[in-house]
Structure formats: C-alpha cells, structure tokens
Amino acid sequence: MKGHFITLFQTVKVMLLFIGCTLFFYYGILWVSEEYESYYRYDTPEGNAIKVNADLVEQESDVSVLTRLVWFYKLGE
C-alpha cells in the first residue's frame, strides 16, 4: 500500500513539473510574440540604399523569353 502512494506521489511530481515547464514555455512564447508584434520592419531606408524591386522589363524593352527564363531561374522571380 505504501508503494502505491510513493508511485502516485512521483507521478504527481512529474505531472506538475511537465505542466510548469509547459506554462513557462507558453508564456515565454507569448512574451516574445508581443515584443516583436510592435516592431515596425518597414522603415524607409537611410543612407546609400538601392531600390531592389525595379522592373527590368521597363528598362529593357527588347527582352527575349529565354532571357526572362534565365532571370527567373537565377533570381527566383
């Protein structure tokens, strides 16, 4: 009978440890999420920034299909 109580006590200890670690992890993830939610990533670049989304077709009107295909494979666009 005493062995059953020790086993039950050990099981409750493991369950409490698991629940505690799970809650700690959950609230840690919530804290990190709230921290980065207000982080504004789309500030206007300063300094020597280069516009990287220029349309290449507007710059060169005689672009062949093969050239566009090479750009697609090379740049992933």
C-alpha positions as CSV (number, residue, x, y, z in Angstrom):
1,M,0.0,0.0,0.0
2,K,2.9,2.3,0.8
3,G,4.4,1.6,-2.6
4,H,1.2,2.9,-4.3
5,F,1.4,6.2,-2.5
6,I,5.0,6.7,-3.5
7,T,4.3,5.9,-7.1
8,L,1.3,8.3,-7.0
9,F,3.4,11.0,-5.4
10,Q,6.2,10.5,-8.1
11,T,3.6,10.7,-10.9
12,V,2.1,13.9,-9.5
13,K,5.6,15.4,-9.2
14,V,6.3,14.6,-12.9
15,M,2.9,16.0,-14.0
16,L,3.4,19.2,-12.0
17,L,6.9,19.6,-13.5
18,F,5.6,19.0,-17.0
19,I,2.7,21.4,-16.5
20,G,5.0,24.1,-15.1
21,C,7.5,23.8,-17.9
22,T,4.7,23.9,-20.5
23,L,3.2,27.1,-18.9
24,F,6.7,28.6,-18.8
25,F,7.3,27.9,-22.4
26,Y,3.8,29.1,-23.4
27,Y,4.0,32.4,-21.6
28,G,7.6,32.9,-22.9
29,I,6.4,32.5,-26.5
30,L,3.5,35.0,-25.8
31,W,6.0,37.4,-24.4
32,V,8.3,37.1,-27.4
33,S,5.4,37.4,-29.8
34,E,4.2,40.6,-28.1
35,E,7.7,42.0,-28.1
36,Y,8.1,41.6,-31.9
37,E,4.5,42.5,-32.8
38,S,5.1,46.2,-32.2
39,Y,8.4,46.1,-34.1
40,Y,8.0,48.1,-37.3
41,R,10.0,46.4,-40.1
42,Y,9.1,48.7,-43.0
43,D,11.0,51.9,-42.2
44,T,12.3,54.0,-45.1
45,P,15.9,53.1,-45.7
46,E,18.5,55.7,-45.0
47,G,21.9,56.3,-46.5
48,N,23.1,54.6,-49.7
49,A,20.0,52.4,-50.1
50,I,19.4,50.9,-53.6
51,K,15.9,50.2,-54.9
52,V,15.9,46.5,-55.5
53,N,12.4,45.9,-56.9
54,A,12.9,47.9,-60.2
55,D,11.1,46.3,-63.1
56,L,13.7,45.1,-65.5
57,V,11.2,45.0,-68.4
58,E,10.7,48.8,-68.2
59,Q,14.5,49.3,-68.5
60,E,15.0,47.0,-71.5
61,S,12.1,46.7,-74.0
62,D,13.7,44.0,-76.2
63,V,14.0,41.2,-73.6
64,S,13.6,37.8,-75.0
65,V,11.7,34.9,-73.4
66,L,14.9,33.0,-72.9
67,T,16.4,35.9,-71.0
68,R,13.4,36.2,-68.8
69,L,13.6,32.4,-68.1
70,V,17.2,32.7,-67.2
71,W,16.4,35.6,-64.8
72,F,13.6,33.5,-63.3
73,Y,16.0,30.6,-62.6
74,K,18.8,32.9,-61.5
75,L,16.9,35.4,-59.3
76,G,13.9,33.4,-58.4
77,E,11.4,36.0,-59.6
